[in-house]
Amino acid sequence: MKTDRMPRLALPPTVITQDSEPLHQHRRLAILRRVLNDDSLPLRARVAAAPILLDAQPVSRIVRLTVDDVTDDETTVTVRLGDPPSPLPEPVADLMRADIQSRQHLPYASSRSAQRLFPGRQPGQPMNPVSLQVHLRKIGVPPQRGRASAIRQFVNQAPAPVIAKALGYHDMTATRLVTEAGGTWNRYATGDEARYLRWVR
């Protein structure tokens, strides 16, 4: 639009609907428990659901993850969501290991698509976020509501700057979420992130 290569567009304002309201914490944990334990669910959808329900990650960021974002030293699996990388609890770590091992036997295992945790239909491109949302809803995971529930739990337990750094959020976004959740960390002084990060994780 700036270079006049396309017409100027007026985007509609974001409308917050009931689908965006957070889940009750008990409901989020019940869905997470099912995702971790129900082997009848598709593995890739289970792997995608975990960072939403545990780490409050948006689907648009999850689809961009690559194999290189995952580190496994045989004792701990970490995923690069923020700084430092987030360690995965053992049930989720097992799912991630199984997913990465399964792709070694796929037809495109030697292609660029194999580097994507959630490869799309176009070679080397990630899955469309809307498509992943459809897969998640099929297994009973509401992406927006699950993420909202997880982030509100985080911001009620730790200062916004710590949450923003650990989960890869912008400081202003995390601060806004603290305010919406009625958090009590508005007088937090920066510089003590390491201590709080250890406490949160």
Buried (B, 14 or more C-beta within 10 A) or exposed (E): EEEEEEEEEEEEEEEEEEEEEBBEEEBBBEBBEBBBEEEEBEEBBBBBBBBBBBBBBBBEBBBBBBEEBBEEEEEEBBBBBBEEBBBBEEBBBEBBBEBBEEBEEEEEEEEEBBBBBBBBEEEEEBBBBEBBBEBBEEBBBBBBBBBBBBBBBBBBBBBBBBBBBBBBBEEEBBBBBBEEBEBEBEEBEEEEBEEBBEEEE
